[in-house]
Every structure is written in structure tokens, then in C-alpha cells.
């Protein structure tokens, strides 16, 4: 429960979830298909484990009709990236 010190927020991962991880492949964009991304979604990526030749990253969201989150790494980047999707209030 977030109301108790030290407990934090718990978010379930899985198909069409609001949180998950992906592994960059060092060559091409990695796509995470999800139906939960909307025009008011905010996507927060965080490198969990650097791999290969980590450099700058980009996140591309959309199109919203298909609702995919794409995480693009630079050439040689094989980092593991966690992502979280939050909606505006």
C-alpha cells in the first residue's frame, strides 16, 4: 500500500500492461504492443542494465489507434529498459 512508509506502488506487468521491460537489440527499434497508450499517456523509460554500447535513447509512442510503445536505442546498444505508462489526471 502506498499509504505506508516503505511500501511504494505496485504495478502488475504482462500483456497490455502499464509497466514492463524490454531488451534493446543493438540494431533496430524494439516495439512493445499495448492497448493502454492514449493521447494523454506519459511514458517513462529507465535503463535497468546497461549493455553493449549504451548511448542516447528515444521513445516513440503511437499511433494511438494501434497503441504501441517503441523504444529505440543506438547502434550497439543492448541495454535492458523498464517502462511505465501513466495517465494525466
C-alpha positions in Angstrom: 0.0 0.0 0.0 1.3 3.4 -0.9 -0.1 4.8 2.3 2.5 3.0 4.4 6.1 4.2 4.6 8.4 1.9 2.6 5.7 0.1 0.8 5.6 2.1 -2.5 3.4 1.5 -5.5 2.9 -2.0 -7.1 2.0 -2.3 -10.8 1.3 -5.7 -12.5 3.3 -6.5 -15.6 2.1 -8.6 -18.5 0.2 -8.4 -21.8 -1.3 -4.9 -22.4 0.1 -3.7 -19.0 1.1 -0.3 -17.9 4.6 -1.4 -17.0 7.2 -3.8 -18.3 10.8 -4.3 -19.5 12.4 -4.8 -22.9 15.8 -5.6 -24.3 17.3 -3.5 -27.0 18.9 -5.5 -29.8 21.6 -3.1 -30.8 20.3 -2.6 -34.3 16.6 -1.9 -34.8 13.7 -0.4 -32.9 12.1 -2.6 -30.3 8.3 -2.5 -30.3 6.1 -3.3 -27.3 2.5 -3.7 -28.4 -0.1 -2.5 -25.8 -3.6 -1.3 -25.9 -3.3 1.1 -23.0 -1.5 4.0 -24.6 -3.7 7.1 -25.2 -3.1 10.6 -26.4 -2.8 11.6 -22.7 -0.4 8.9 -21.7 3.1 9.7 -20.4 5.8 7.0 -20.9 8.7 6.9 -18.5 11.7 4.7 -19.7 14.6 3.8 -17.4 17.7 1.9 -18.2 17.8 -1.1 -15.8 21.0 -2.7 -17.0 23.4 -1.1 -19.5 24.5 -3.4 -22.3 26.7 -3.2 -25.4 27.4 0.4 -26.2 24.8 2.4 -24.4 24.1 5.9 -25.8 21.1 8.2 -26.1 17.7 6.7 -26.2 14.4 7.8 -27.7 10.8 6.8 -27.0 8.2 7.0 -29.7 4.5 6.5 -28.8 1.8 5.8 -31.3 -0.1 5.8 -33.4 -2.7 5.6 -30.8 -5.0 3.5 -32.9 -2.6 0.6 -32.6 -1.2 1.8 -29.3 2.5 0.7 -29.5 5.4 1.9 -27.4 8.7 1.8 -29.3 12.0 2.0 -27.6 14.8 2.9 -29.9 18.4 2.5 -29.0 21.6 3.5 -30.8 23.7 1.0 -32.8 25.3 -1.5 -30.5 23.0 -0.7 -27.5 21.7 -3.9 -25.9 20.5 -2.4 -22.6 17.5 -3.7 -20.7 15.0 -0.9 -20.3 12.0 -0.7 -17.9 9.0 1.4 -18.9 6.0 2.8 -17.1 2.8 4.4 -18.6 0.9 6.9 -16.5 -2.2 8.8 -17.5 -2.9 12.5 -16.9 -5.4 13.3 -14.2 
